[in-house]
Amino acid sequence: MAEFKMPSLGADMDAGTLYEWFIKPGATVKRGDVIASVETDKGVIDVECFEEGVVVELAAAAGTRVPVGQTIAILQVAGEPVVAGSGAVTETPPPVPAVEPIPQAELPVAQPQAAVPMGGRLKVSPAAKKLAAELGVDLAQVIGTGSDGSIHLDDIRLAAATATKVARPAETPPVAGAEPRVTPVARRVAEDLGVDLHEAQGTGPHGVVNRIDVEHLAAEKSEAAAPLPAPEPVAEPTPKAAPQPPDFQTAMRRAIALAMARSNREIPHYYLETRIDMTKVLRWLESENVKRSVAERILPVVLLIKATAKGLIEVPDLNGYWRDDHFEASESIHIGFAISLRQGGLVTPAIHDADDKSLDELMVAMRDLITRTRGGRLRSSELMDATITLTSLGDTGVEKVYGVIYPPQVALVGFGKIMDQPWAENGMLGIRPILTATLAGDHRASDGRRGAQFLSALEKFLQEPETL
Amino acid sequence: MTVAHALTKDQIKETIIGILQNIAPEADYDDLDPNAKLQETLDIDSFDFLNLLIGLDEAVGVSVPEADYGKLVSMNDLVNYIAARV
């Protein structure tokens, strides 16, 4: 059995409200499946499964606020022996507990120790790791029996011995009677206007109800109620399972405060900056965009994302995490892209494998991320696995950015506005479009020289735009 | 597009506001100064601005080349630019 726990969707999250279940007992899940959505300070996030197996039990109901690390579902992991009496083997799965909220007292007591937070690090000794490799056991599927959830040698042996296939019941439809998907802003507006979100037609991505939908609905309602000059909005009683709408701006501010305070407390930052002549890259981009329709045009920041990714291939010391007093380099380059929200606040979801994507693919990925961050919803992996952060404040007219690193990452790359500035080259003074790139580095993980090598690589790639 | 010739400046403005309402829904468009810097006043970034141009291309069939971005600072700039091309 594997306990699926409330994931930590960022260093700053201590709890999340289970918003909607997309699975029920008996359902087969595989890695990457979206099994639930969780409402956090950053909006509603789709939570992906990191295991493969069959759902035995949902341990928390929709609408409940659950601390990070507390079990929300029990899974029969593929390869485990079937446990008698579990939901995995019954013909008719037990009724879904998700529709009715479970009274707090019936919920499993919060685990004092999160064994393996989803996407977090497994606690495994080197000896156990070695044995797992020898026996061909996937550590992610081993249940640690140590006091803190750590994986012992016996756990590995057990997992290897019980590696048998589990019979899979047919795929079950998603939970009925689920809550509508709503953006945080829409939720607040709905509350202000006294609109029942269940009546709103979502026109956002994946049918997400946005602010405009709510306002339309409110307008329709008030028209219907005419000729009364000021119709009293009759708010339907909110269903019990509906999560309490939190004040997102306050919550997000607090989340950012926690993460940034931790960063400044723990990370000895060093800062480097360099000025980059953007003449070539802008000229190249212009010639590319002229061939494209408006909808296919590439924004300059996409070139900066790609150049950053290529720079990180040359200087991998800046790409990864500082954990347990050592630097863990990441093989993948997932660039956390800082996206500001109109209502205030900031989210830095990851553009996955940025080094492998073409400029067009990066533009599509960025468009998708910005659109979902601002209006729809993000997936848990996007909030969990950025290996570095990139922030571009060029639109605001600011010249340079001194970033605060988002722990456990070890670097942040900042770009200001491209400005016409005096530039000396070959003994000549001219006016060039200049971009100031900065690097905030974690001095525990890297030194100024490495940081300088990165900025110099970045500059080099931006002088060869056709290779990006 | 069959709208082209019939469009008045007011209709163009209405179309632009319709697109902007999806981008910056909380702004007060009734009191928008037609000569103010649009990106600053509405707090829209280059991504939002590109979306505005994509929306205009779809709605009125005017495709603004990148070289002209600098001419489109205020609402009046936009309206006049589009009016001259529909």
Interface residues (C-beta under 8 A of the other chain):
Chain A: R211 I212 E215 E286 N289 V290 S293 V294 A295 R297 L299 P300 V301 S340 R342 Q343 M366 R367 I370 G394 D395
Chain B: Q21 N22 A24 P25 E26 Q39 D43 D45 S46 F47 L50 L53 I54 D57 S63 V64 P65 E66 A67
